[in-house]
Amino acid sequence: MHFKQLTLAAAALSLGGYCLNSLATDGYFENAYGSRSKGLAGADVAFSQDAISAVLNPAGLAYAGNRLDIEGEFFSPLRQYSVNNPGYLSAGTYTSDKNYFVIPTIGWSHKLDDTQTVGISLNGNGGMNTDYAHVTNGISACPGAKGVFCAGRTGVDLAQGFLAATYARSFANGRYAIGVSPLLAIEYFEAQGFGSFAGFSASPAHLTNQGREYSFGVGFKAGAQAELLPGLRLGAAYKSRTYMSQLSDYAGLFTGQGSFDIPSSFDAGLAWSASNSFTALFGVQEIFYSEVNSVGNPLLAQSLFLGQTQLGSGNGAGFGWKDMTVYKIGAQWKQNDQLTWRAGFSYGKQPIPSSQVLFNIVAPAVQEWHIDGGFSYQLPNRDELSFAFMYSPPNTVTGPDPLYPAQNIALNMTQYSLTLGWSRKF
């Protein structure tokens, strides 16, 4: 292992740790990590091409070789909500601020011998970033008051970062591979503008406007790849639930006095190399949002009003998200030794039921379709440049305000993403 390579990788990872920002694609999981995977819509669980591939499937690192991949995603989620007539919320359409983010993804891999590879990766999740700064209420409950819920500037900010160390091993001349990645996670959260719900909270002093708080946790990811037939590969990977330390400053908002773990997920897929230049891919992902009460528990207005549940209690209200199943299709064509093209799309039923739109004004993760494309260009030396573009068309979820059922709330979002990457082989 060359010290210069390791130092360069560690420096890049350290720099990336200061740049994590919120994003949202499949709920608050990215639809893909890294420009090559992004160009294939994340369908590459059975087809690994770089050191970042360990984020999706640790077994893929067995085929990465000695390399460093540093990438930046420029992400723009355009979020808004609309209310159709006066009630507890003011009627109108309101747009969230803070629409541009930069997200790093970094991977480094090193072959110990012909069958064993180790690596390090850094990636992020997020998705509950909203900032409604210019809402003035005209309703009878709080005429002229600022904020979505009559308690000032309103929104949340969530980001999650993962640092993984991966070990992968191949067998039978590369036909099979397995890999495992212990994960260290860091998470931060901030909420503003929920003061009007203090009467429904088990800890009103720790409900809102507490500033940014950090949480830390551990988990793991394991995966495998296998060549079923010449040119046909199967891949599968499981990421465990990541158990995080409590967000005690928001013990009056999240269930279990501030518990906000990161849910588990499972990926499986096939890759068929029809020729030396063309590969078709299919993948499916399941994200288990419902296993985390702060995300999966529904907001039941009647239970709050009757005092049967409280925000922050062990069975308190959450965002009401359901599990997601995401289907992904991609294709890659190697035009020549320098230029490789990619395209893909994915679909997953968004996780927010129409009955849960009130709290999800601040977390409108309603995207379903993602359309992706990109390319890589091999430079004359050991370097390669990669590019990917993602577009998620507008989607809307509409449902009644549980505090005033005659009023409907519509959540809407559109997304754009541009990823640029630099890779070096050693």
Buried (B, 14 or more C-beta within 10 A) or exposed (E): EEEEBBEBBEEBBEEBBEBBBBBBBBBBBBBBBBBBBBBBBBBBBBBBBBBBBBBBBBBBBBBBBBBBBBBBBEBEBEBBBBBBEBBBBBEEEBBBEBBEBEBBBBBBBBBEEEBBBBBBBBBBBBBBBBBBBEBEBEBEBBEEBBBBBBBBBBBBBBBBBBBBBBBBBBEEEEEBBBBBBBBBBBBBBBBBBBBBBBEBBBBBEBBBBBEEBEBEBEBBBBBBBBBEEEEBBBBBBBBBBBEBBBBBBBBBBBBBBBBBBBBBBBBBBBBBBEEEEEBBBBBBBBBBBBEBBBBBBBBBBEBBEEEEBBBBBEEBBBBBBBBBEBBBBBBBBBEEEEEBBBBBBBEBEBBBBEBBBBBBBBBBBBBBBBBBBBBBEBEEEEEBBBBBBBBBEEBBBEBBBBBBEEBBBBBBBBBBBBBBBBBBBB
